Amino acid sequence: MNGLTARWAGVSQGGTVFSAAAAWPLLAHLADGAGGPARAELSEALGLPAGQAAGAARDLLTTLGALRGVDTALGCGRRARWS
């Protein structure tokens, strides 16, 4: 994840926010459907087997959705970016 984040940060312009909590579930769902070298690389980046990734991503998103204050934090980030 650190290498991927560094590449994204290197090409972004303006105010940018990166969140592993946002990127990790996306990569997990991609890993679940990937094959060959991509599946292995995504599995390594995620830190768990690709076959377990989608379920783990759903669990993470469910947990985050139940946390008090997450909606507010996301709303503040969006407002600051697009206002």
Secondary structure, DSSP 8 states (H G I E B T S, - for coil): -HHHHHHHHHH--SS----HHHHHHHHHHHHHH--HHHHHHHHHHHTS-HHHHHHHHHHHHHHHHHSTTHHHHHHHHHHHHH-
